[in-house]
Amino acid sequence: MKVLVVVSESAKKSGKRGRVEDVFEGPIFRTVKKVCREKGYDYVVLSLRHGVLFPDDVIDSYGEIKVTRDNRDKLVEQLRRSVEARLKDLIEKYDKVYVVAGEIYREALKGLGDGKIIYLEARGYGDMLRKIKTILLE
């Protein structure tokens, strides 16, 4: 079974230019990356600054983008355009697509891959880390 995991960017970053898989350092991202390697799953990252990123893409590290009432719709629309361009056709090649991301990122995915997208939901970081390990390692 072909599985794709879509994970949102992490606030914790390396502070250096590098491949996406090396720039993001948050615990949820690291756990997703580890599980994907163990299971042979592919993953992509949703970034409010860069859009859809693949693990080998090279980017500069950057600070957190603050989401406000004034910029929220614009950020979702920018991300949605990137999702349409880089992810829409890719999703069709997978049997299951797991999404480990917050609400703003999920909005950009609405209407894609109907029936094959599974959104992981949790009550906090610890619960999400457990769910990633439990569900993705099945």
RAMOVEN-V904692 format. One record per pair of residues at least 24 apart in sequence whose C-alpha atoms are under 8 Angstrom apart, sorted by the first residue. I is the first residue (numbers start at 0). GAP is how many residues later the second one is. Records with the same first field share a line. If there is no record, write none. Layout:
# RAMOVEN-V904692
I=GAP, GAP
This chain:
# RAMOVEN-V904692
0=93, 94, 95
1=39, 91, 92, 93, 94
2=38, 39, 91, 92, 93, 94, 95
3=37, 38, 39, 40, 87, 90, 92, 93, 94
4=27, 31, 36, 37, 38, 39, 92, 93, 94, 95
5=37, 38, 39, 40, 91, 92, 93, 94, 95
6=25, 36, 37, 38, 39, 92, 93, 94
7=37, 38, 39, 92, 93, 94, 97
8=36, 37, 38, 39
10=52, 53
12=48, 49
13=47
14=45, 46, 47
15=44, 45
16=41, 42, 43, 44
17=40, 41, 42, 43
18=36, 37, 38, 39, 40
19=33, 34, 35, 36, 37, 38, 39
20=34, 35
22=36, 37, 38
26=102
27=97, 100, 101
30=98, 101, 102
31=100
34=98, 101, 102
38=98
45=33, 59
46=32
47=27, 28, 30, 31
50=27, 28, 31, 32
51=27, 30, 31, 34, 35
71=32
75=28, 29, 31, 32
76=31
78=26, 29
79=27, 28, 29
82=25, 26
87=24, 25
